[in-house]
Amino acid sequence: MKRPLGYLVVGLAATLTLTACSGGADEPAGEDGALSATGPITIWYSNNEQEVAWGEQVVAAWNTENPDEKVTAEEIPAGKSSEEVIGAAIAAGNAPCLIYNTAPAAVADFQAQGGLVDLAQFEDGASYIETRSGDSATQFTSSDGGYYQLPWKANPVVVFYNKAVFAEAGLDPENPELATFDDFISTSKAIVDSGAADYGIYPAPSSEFYQSWFDFYPIFAAESQGNQLIEDGEATFMNEAGLATMEFWQTMYTEKLAGQEPYTGDSFTDGVAAMAIAGPWAVASYEGKVDWGTVPVPTSEGTSPEDTYTFDDAKNIGMYTACENQGTAWEFLKYSTSEEQDGLFLEMTGQIPLRADVATAYAEFFDANPAFASWAAQAQHTVAVPNTLNSTEIWQTFRDAWSSAIIFGTGDPTETMQAAADEINSLATD
């Protein structure tokens, strides 16, 4: 499954001109003046169809109520990646006021570029963020204690499975045995041996830095009960949980239960693999193609669903320092993340707002869509990427070692991954 959002290549062919955050401020710009200045602003959001529809309605609603502080919205301009486009805009001084879908992995570098506004500078900045997101907001603070991103949405990663394939393999599609590593491997063997699918699972074996978020990281998060890749400036994965996760995936690849070659389609919807690792954003892609179910990612001993951690696959909202009318930007940011708008976002996209009260605030939605209820619960046990400088280089270092040692079985895996940990420690302290 190819992830269509955020850090991936922005796929629209449309050519959009990088637009400076609008002028016409009611107060003069400047470091202090900009924080309270009001007037028209420009925002960028994802090119995802469902998010565009949500973005159009929230902008229209705001503009009706606030004709003197008009918001103009554009999809993130096409480029090699969203991060490169945003980094270039920061360097050129023409980033928009707000970017929805700012990747947490890029925040520390954008902050170091001087491109992001610390939202804690607003009088109600920290309190708004912490009230809305609860304890999960802590993972998104920066080293100076500021908030250079507003935690917006999570897509807790789980295991999707194809009920028809499980049934064809003689497995119970309503109660699949996938809780432990041994269960997962045995179930995968049964599927492959039966011929119901070529592979148990087929995470992308390619080398992009973010691919480890959909094979290693969610299972490491679960096995370690919530560890990030780096904590206190040190790589954490050469511990018992990390080594167990590596051994699990080594077995999957060695026994040909997971695909090692690039696959250009969607192995899950094509029926090539019986399972996939993805978040609720994938539902729109699977609907009408696969009769799917979900379970939490496995652990060595099997963890109860309510206690299983996973990767959050969060995307957040950044306010950029080129913005002249930051007062309006802050008010629009709160408006677009209000309980009402978060509810519309959930209904229109199926993605989970990063709200502490998401399960109760939208109980009616989850009652009507029980398949999504598990994500609401899972959102309380998620692990973000570390908020650190050199994040892309760190994840690329990990991915390169993982590809060599785990996916393709080259060399001694412990030595290779330890060397990666040592290099990551150096990068994290640069």
N, C-alpha and C positions, 0 to 999 in steps of 0.2 A: 504494500500500500504506500503510495507516495503522499507525503504530507503536503497539503496544498497551501499552507499559510505561512506567513511571517518570514522565517529564516530561509525558506526555500526561494528558488528563483521566482521572481515576480513574472507571471506568465502573460500578462496582457500585452498585446501588440500596440495598444494605444500609446501615443507619445504625449506625455504631459510635461509641461514646462514647470521646472522648479520655481515655485512662487514664493517670494518673500512674504513673511507674515505681514498682513496688511497694515497700512499706515492709517492716517486719519484718526489717530488717538485723541481722546478727550484731554489727556494729560501728556506732558512731554515724556518721551522714553528716557531710559537711564536705569541704572541698577535698581534704585529704590522706586523711581517713578513708574517703571514698567510693572512692578508688582501690583500696583493699584490702578494702573491705567486701564481704561475701558474703551471699547470701540470694536470695529470689525476684526475678525480673525480668520485664519485658514487652518484647516486640519487635514490630515491624511488618515485614511484607513485602508484595510486589507482589500484585495480584489476578490475575496471569497464572495460568491453570489449572495449567500444568506446574510453575511455581515454588511454587504453593500445595501441591501434592502433595509436592514435595521438602521444603518447610518443615515440613509436618506430620510427616514421618518423622524429620527431624533433631531436632525438638523432642521427639518421643516417645522417641527413643533417649537423648537427654540426660536427660530426666526419669526414665527408668528407672534410669540410673546415678547420678543426683544428686537424690534425693528431697528433700533439704533446700535445694536451690537451684533450685526449679522455674521453668521458663520458660513464660510464657503468650504465645501468638502471635496476632496479629490482622492482617487485611489493612489496608493503609493506608486510613484513612477517606476516604469520598467527598468530593470538593471540586472546585473549578475546575481545580486542578492539584495534583500531589503537593507541589510546592515551596511553594505557598500554605498547604496544610494543615500541612506541617512548620514553616514559618515562624511560623504562628499558634500551634502547640504550643510552640515555643521561647519565644515572647513570653509565653505563659500559664504557662510553667514546668511543663508537664505532658507534655513529649515522652517517649516510651518510652526504654528504655536503648539499644536498637539499632534502626536502620532499614536494612533491606536494600533496595537500589535507590536509595540516595541519589545524586542526579545530581551528577557532578563540577562541572558548571557552577554549582551552587548552593553549593558548599562554602565558598568565601571569604566569601560573604554570611552564611551560617549561623555561620561562625567569628566574623565581626565582631559578630554578635548575641550572642556569648558562649554559643552553643548547643552547641558541639562540644567534646569532650574530645580533647586532643592525645595520641594513642596512644603517642607516643614517651616519654611519662611513665612508662609501664610498663617495668619493668626489661628485659624482652625485647621491647618494642614495636617499635623500629626494626629490630632484627635479624630478628624474625619476618617483618615485612613485606618487607624487602629480600631475605631468603633465599627466601621464597615467590615473589615477583614478579620478582626480578632487576632488571635495568636499567630495566625499564618503570616501576618504582616511582617513579623520579625525577620523572616528569611530574606526580605527585600530591602532591609536597611543597608546603607553603605557604611564603609569603615569609619566615616566621621559622624555616624549616627543620623545622617539626613535621609530623607526619602526623595530619591531622584527618579522614582517611578511610582505610579499608583497601581497596586495589585488589582488587576481587572478581571481576568477569567482564567479558569483552569480547565484542563482536559485530562483528568486523571486516567492514566494508561492502564488498561486491563487486557485480558486475553479474550478476543472474540473467537467463537468456534462455530463451525458450520454443522447445523443439526442433521442435515440430510447426509452429509459425509459420515458423521458419527453413526447414524442409523445403518448406513450401508456397510460399515465396518463391524456391525454387531455390538456397538457400544450404546449405552443409555444416553440419548441426547438431552434428556431433562436433568440428569444427575451425572455429568461427566466426572471421571476421576482424574483431576488435574491439580489437586492441592499441593502435592509434594513433588520434589524433583523426580523421585522414582515413579510416581503416578504418571507424571507428564511424559516421561520417557517410554513407559510401558504403553500408554495410550497412543503415543505417536507410532510406536512399533506396530501396534495392532492395525492402525490406519494404513500404514505403508504396506504391511504384509498382506492386507486384504485387497489392496489395489484400489481402495476408495479414493485415495489421493496420492500424489507422488511423494509428498512431504508432510510431516506433521505441522511444521511451521516454516515460514520463509521470510525472516526479517531481511531487509536489504543488506547484502553483503558488501556494499560499496564503501568507499573510503571517506565520504563527506563527514566532517567533524561531528555533525549532529546525529548521525545514525546510531551512535551508542546510546542515545536516549530511548531507543526502541528495541534494544536487546539487553545489553548489560545493565543499564542504570535502573530501570524499574525493579528488576529482580534483586539487584544489590540493595536498593532502598528497602525492599521487603525483608530480605535476609538479615540486614543490619539493623532493622527496626528504626529506620529513619536517618541514616548517615548520608551526608552529602559527599561528593567526590573529594572535596577538600574541606578540612576543618582546621581552624587555627593555623592556617598557612601550610598544612601538611596533607599530602595525599593519604586517603584513608583505605584504599581498596586492597592493600597487601595485608589484610587481616583475615580472620577465619571466614567472615561473611563474603569477602571479596574472592577468596580462593575457592570457596564452595560454589559461588556463582560461575566462576571460570570453569570449574570442573563440569558443572551441569551443561554449559554451552559446548564445551569440548566434546562431551559425549554425544550431544545432538548432532554436531557436525561430523564427528568421526564415524558415527553409525548411519550417516546419510539420512537423518531424520529432519535436517534443516538444509535448505538449499545454499550452495556455495557460489553458484554462477549468477551473473546479473540477469534479472528478469525484467523485461520491458513493460509488461502489463501489470495487472493487479493479481497476484498469485492467489489471493483469498477469493475474490469474486470469480476468478477464472476456474476455481476448483482444483488448482494445482497443489495448494496447501490447505490443510483442514483448519488451520488456526492463524490468527494474526494478532499482533500487539498494537493497539491503537486506543484512542480516546473517543469521546462522544462525537467529536467532529467527523468521525468516519461514518456515522450512521447514515447520513444523507447519501453517501456513496454506496452503501450496502443495501439500502431499502429497495425491495423489489427484485434484488438479484440473489440474495442469500437469506435463508431462514437462519438467523443467527441467535446465539446466546452469549452471555459473558460470564466470566469468573475472574476473581483476583489473580494476579501473577503468582506462580508457585514459590514455595520456599522449601528448604531441606526437610523440615519436620512437618510442614503444613501449618499455616497460621489461619486463625479464624478470620472470616472476611472483614469483620468490623475492626480488626486490629492490624490489617495488612496495609503497609505503606506502599506507595508507588511514586513514580515520577509525575510531577504535576502538569507538565507541558503547558505552563502558564504563558500568557502574553499580557503585557501591561501597557500602561499609558504613560508616555513621557511628555513633559512640557519643555520646550526648547528655548534657549536663551536669546535666540534671534527674535523672539516674539515681543512685539512692542506693547501689546495690550494684554498683559498677563492677568490683570484683574478679571477681564472678561473670560480669558482662557480657564482660570480657576473656577469661576462660576459655571461655565459650560461643562467643565470636567465633572463637577459635582452633579449637575443636572443629568448628564448622560450616564452617571453611575448611581442614580437614585434607585430606591426600591422599585418604583414604577418602571423605569427604563431597564433595570436589570431583569425584571420579569419579562418585559418584551424581548430582551436579548435572548433569554433562555428559551422562550417560545419560538422565536424566529430562527435561532441558530442551533439549538440543542446543546450549546456550550454552557458551562457552569460558572456563573458569576462568583468571584472570590469574596463571598460574603459569609460571615460567621453564622448567619441565620438562614442560609439558603434552603435548608430542608423544611423549615417551618414557614418561612415567608412565602414559599411557593408550593405548599403542600398540595394544593388543588392540582397543580401541573403534574407533580410526581404521582398523585393518585391516578390521574388519567393516563399517565405514561410510566407504568411501573418499571419498564426496562431502564429508565433513567434514574430511578431512585437510588440504585447502588452507587451511582457516581456522586450523588449529593452526599452520601455517607462517606464515600472514599475521599472526597475533597477535604475532609478533616484530617486525613493521614497522608499527606503528600510531601514530597521532597522536591525542592527547586534546584536549579543549577546554582553553583556557588557564585556569589556576587563578588567577582574578583577581576583584577586586571589580567590581560592576556588570555581571556577565557577561550576565544576561538583557537588560539595556539595550544592551549592546554588540552582542549578536547581533541584537537587534531593529533597531538602527541599520543593521547590515549588510544585514539582510533587506529592509528598506524600500527601500534603495538598489538592491539586486539586483533586486527585483521591478519597480521602475520602469525601470531602465536595461537589464537583461538579458532578463527575461522578456517585458516589454511594449514594450521598445525606445523608451522615452520619453527625449528629450533626448540629451545627449552622454554616453555611458557612462563615459568616462575622467573627465570632470569630476564626474559624480555619484558615482562610486566613490571618487575622491580626497577629495571632501567628506566622505564617510562615514569614510574613513580618518582624516581630521583630527579628526572628532568622536569617533571611537573612541580616538584618542590622548589626547584630553582626558578621556574617561570612565575610561580605564585609569590615569590619574594622579590621579584625585580622591581 
